[in-house]
Structures are given as C-alpha cells and as structure tokens.
Amino acid sequence: MSTAGAVGGLPWTVARVHRTALIVWGSFVVAVVAFLVWAMGVTADAARAEALHCLHSDSCDVTATLEYSATLRYTATVLSHCFYAVAAWAGAALIARELESGTAWLAWTQSVSPARWLAAKLAVPALLITLSGTVLVAAYRWSWSNRPARVIGDWPATAVFVARGPAMVAYALCALAMGALAGLALRRSLPALSVSFAVMLVLSQCLDRYRADLWPTITRTGAAAYDQSAPVWQLESGVLVHGKRVPDPGYGNCEGTAAEAKRCLTEHGVTGQYSVYHPDSHFWPLQLVETGIVLAVTAAATAAAFRLLRRRTA
C-alpha cells in the first residue's frame, strides 16, 4: 500500500468504521427538521388562528400558542445541548477506543503517520458537524422567524440563543476537539467520555453566565419608564434616587392619578427611572463574539491534541 493511497483512504475508513454513529446523527438531523416543518404547518397555523380569533372576541384560548412556544423552547434545548453527545462520542469512540484497542497503533504501522491519522479522525466528523449543524440552525431560525406574534420566545434564553446562530456549530466543533484531547490524554473510553462532558458543561455554563458582558449594554434614563416595545434582554432596571441608581425597591405602589403617583415618587426622592439592557440588534454581536471565543478554545484544544500525540509517539 502506498503512502498516498493510505492517506487518501483515511476519510473513507473513518466514515466506514463509524458509520453507525453517522447514521444515527443523520437520522437525528432529519427528524429535527421534519418536526420543525410539521410544527410550522400545524401548530403555528393554529396559533395564528387563535390570534385572529382573539382580535374579535372577548374570550381567548391560547392553547396552540403555548404549544408552539413549547415546541420552539424544547427544540432549542435539544439542539443547544447535542454537542454534549458529540463530545462523548468523540472522546470515547473516535479516539480513546481505538487507542485502547490498539487499532490506532496498527494504522500507524501501515504508512499512515499519527498526525495524518488524527487529522482524518477530526476532519471527517468536523465537516459533517458543520454541514448538519448549519442545516439545523437554518431550520430553527426559519421556525423562529415565522412564529406568530403572540408566541413567547426570549432570545436571551440560553437554549434559544445558541440554537439561532453559529454558536451551536462552534460548540459542537469544540466538543469534538475536547473529546479528542481527552481521548489522547486518558486513552480509556469511559474516563474520556466523563472528562469531555464535564469540560463542555463548564465552558457552556461560564459563557452563559458572562454572556451579557460580551458586548456593551445600553442604558436609558428618564422621568418616565422607557417603553421597550421591541424585544430586549432586560438586565437591570430601577429608579434614580437623587441621581443614584437604585434597583426598584417597590415604589410601584405609588398608584392613583398621574399627579398622585408623581408626588408619591418625589416624596421618596425619586427623580427618574433607568434601564440597562441589550436590544434585539445586539443578538448578532453577542452571537459572533461567543462563537469566536468557542472557536478559539477549539483551536487551542486541537493544537494541544496534536502536540500530545507527537509526544506520545516520538
């Protein structure tokens, strides 16, 4: 067997060895897209009919509206967490299992260098993850953009935020790299599975916690509450007491006429209100910054995996 033939056949070998996992992943993608198409054609139309009925009736049923909201929310949860499964598969099956069974060492004796072996092991699933992830993101964005106006859906919610942009693909690629690194470091399937899962969980939770800080917020102040008619990510709101920000301490109890409410607030030293938030236009800057961070971690994990492999096989 020539070196060129061995290297050229590596992608097909990877696909053949892991064909069961590829079939399962492909079936998952088809099932999700089919489900979203079904939801758009059935539940969304019923929700729109409810909205039309509510315009001409005092009694209003929102069953279909709630169902479509739940569909978007639960689908986003599944999509935004599927990279955990990718991490587990990459760490336990793609790399660690072959090191554990000795299959990798056999491949290295057949004119395939360890670096080229690892490159093929990562390139094939990375390509499939990118393509399938793009399809899933496009399908979800289509379902989201065509939702009835009355369907509740907050874009800052973690699952929805990830599922609506390239961050979902970035997380999956990062899980692949982390799984490969864990597999090379531990060379045992179950430990690699656990470690890669834990690392991705910590990474996603950290970015979820600090997501609001990835892009500058907008602060509005005024004598009256700021009318946030467009979808926003509300981070903080309250009142201005002698020019200082104070989270709303319950001055909403100042009721009555406008003049009475104003007099009540003045007695408490309230001179205005403030609101700190991300408008809907900040979705893409936040999405792209988070995607860039995850891809940077992916590149670092990939480089570390190749360096560790060189040390192990030197």
N, C-alpha and C positions, 0 to 999 in steps of 0.2 A: 504494500500500500504506500503510495507517495504521500509526502507531507501535504501537498496541495489538496489531494483527494481527502485526506483525513480531516483537514481543516474545513474544506468545503462541505463535508458531510456532517459536521458537528451540529449545525442548526436542525437538520432533519433528524439526527439522532436524539437530540433533546426533545423535539416535538413527539417523536415516536415513544420514547421512554415515559414521558409524562402525558401521554395522550388522554388518559382518563381524567386527569385534572383539567386539561384543556377543554375536554367535552363538558365537564361539569361547569366550568366558568362560562363557556359559550352558552350553555343552556340557561344559566343564571341571567346573562345579559338579554337573551331573547325573551325570557319570562318577564323581566322587569319592563322592557319596552312594550311588550304586549299588554301588560297590566296597565301601564300608563295610557296607552291608546284606548283600552277599554274604559278606563275611568273618565277620560276626556269625552268619550262618546255617550256614556250613560250617566254617570254621577254628576258631571259638570253641567250637562244639559238640564238635568232635573233641578240642580241648584239655581240655574238661570230662570227656570220656570217658576220656582219659588220666589225669586226676587221680583219677577214681573207681577206675580200674584199679590205680593206684599204692597206694591205700589197702589193697588186698587182695592185693598181690603184692610179692615182693622185687625183681623185675626191673621197671624202669620206663623206658618210652620217652617222651621229651619232644619229639618232632618237631613235633607240632601246636602245642604250647605255644610253642616257639621261632618257628614260622611266624607265629602270631598276634602275638607280641611284635614281630617284624619288621614286620608289617603296620601296627601302631599307630605304630611308630617312623618308618617310611618315609613313611607318610601325613602324619604331623605335620611331617616335614621339608619335604614338598612344600607343605603349607598355610602353614607359617610363613615360607616364602620366596617365595610367589607375589606378595607386594607388590613385589618387585623388577621383575617383569614389568609390574605396574601402573605403576610409576614410569617405566619405559622407554616404555610406550605413551603415558602422559600427556605426557611431555616431548617425545617425538619426533613423535608423530602428532596428539595432541589440540590442542596449542598451536603448537609450533615449525613443524610442517609447513605449517599454514595461514598463519602469518606469512611463512614462506619462499616460499610460492607466491603470496601476495597475496590469498588468499581472505578473510582476516580484514579487510583494508582495504576489499574490496568490500562486505562485510557492514556495515561501519561507515558506508558511504555510503547505505544503504537504511533509514534511520530507526531503526537499532539502535546505541545508544551502546556504546563499548568496554567500559564497566563491566558493562552488561547482557549483552553478548556473553560476557565472561569468566565471569560468574555462571552463565549457562546451560551453558557448557562444563564448569564444575566441578560444578554441582548435579546434572545428569543422571547422570554416572558415580558421583558420591558416593552418590546414592540407591541405584543398582544395586549398588555395592560393599557398602553397609551391609546391604541385604536379603540378597544372596547370601552375604556373609560370616557373617551371623547363622545362615543355614541350614547352612553348613559347620561352624561352631563347635558348633551343636546336634547335628549328625550325629556329629562326632568325640567330643563328650562322652558321647553315648549309647553309642558303641562302647567308650569307655574305661570307663564305669561298669559295663558288662556284661561286662568281661573276666573270664576265670577267675582265681581267687585266685592261682594259681601263675604267671600271666603276669607277667613282669618289666616294670616300667614306672616309672621315676623321674620324678615330676612336676617336679623342679627342672631336668631336661634342657631346654635352650633351646627346641627344636622343640616338645616336648610342652607346655611351659609356655605358649607363645604360642598354640598351636592349641586349647587348652582354655578360652580366655576371650576377652573383648572386646579384648584387646591385638592380636589378629590383625586385627580390623576397623580399629582405630586405626592400625596400621602401614600398612594399605592406603590409608586416607584421607590419611595423612601423605605417602605416596609420590605420591599424586595431586597434592597441593599442591606438593610439591617439584618434581615434573615440570613443573607449570605455571609455577612460578617460573623454573626453568632454561630452559624454552622461551621465556619472555618476555625473559630476560636475554641469551640467546645467539642466538635466532631461527634456529637451524640444528638440524636433526633429530638428526644423529649426535652432535654435541657435547652437546646437551641430554640425550640418552639416557645418555651416559657420566657426565655430572655428576650427574644424578639417581640413577643406580645407585650411584655412589660415596658420595654423601651418605647414602643409606639404609643402605648397608653399614656406614659409620662409626657412624651412630646406633644401629643394632641391636647392633653389637659393643660399644659403650660401655655400653648398658643391660644387656647380657648380663654384662659384666664386673662391674658395680656393682649387680646385681640384689639380691644378698644384703643390701646396705646400705639398701635402700629401706624396710625395716621392722625394728624392734628384734628381735634374736635372743633365744633362751632359753639360759641357761647352767645346767647341772646339775652338782653336785659331790657326792661321797660316798665312802664307804670301799670300795664295790664299783662295778663298771661299771653304768652306768644302762641298764636294759633298755628299749630303744626298740622296743617291739613294734609301734607304729603307723608308717606311712610318714613319714619325716622327711628333711629336707635337712641332712645332716651337713656342717658347715663346718670344725670343728676338734675334736680330741679328744686327750687325753694324760693325764699324771699330775700330781699335786701333789707337788712335792718341797720339803719344809719350807715348805709353804703357797704356793709359787710354781708357776704353770702352766708345764709343760714338755711340748712335743709328745712323744708316746710314743717314747722312744729305744730301744725294743726290749726292755723289761722283760717282754714277753710270754714270754720264755724262762724265766721263773720258773715251772717246772712242778712236778709232783708232787702230793701231797695238798694240801688247802686250807691246812693249817697250814704246810707247807713253802713253798708259794707266798707266803703272807703273810709268813713270816720272811725270804724272799728279797727281797721288796719293801721290807721295813723296813730291811734292811741297806743298800739303795740310797737310803734317806731318803724313800721314797715313803709319803705319808700318805693318799693318796686318788686319785681319778680325776675328770676333768671332761669335759664335752661341751658344745660350742656348736652349736646347730642351729636350724632353722626346722621346727616341727611342721607337720603337714598342714593344720592350721587357719589357717596363715599364707598359704596359697595365695591366697585372695581379697584380703587386704590388699595383698600384693605385686602381684597382678594389677591391682588398681584403681589403685594408685599409679603403676605403669608405664604403664597406659593413660592416666592423667591427664597424665603427662609428654609422652607421644607426641602427645596431642591438643593440648597447649599449643604444641608445636613446629608442629603442623599449622596452628593458628590464626595463629601468627606468620608462617609461610610464605605463608599465604593473604593476610594483610594486606599483606605485602611485595609479593606479586604484583599486587594491585590498585593499590598505591602506584606501583610501577614502570610499570604500564600507564598510569596518569594522567600520569606524567611523559613517557612516550614519545609520548602522543597529545595533549599540551597544545598 
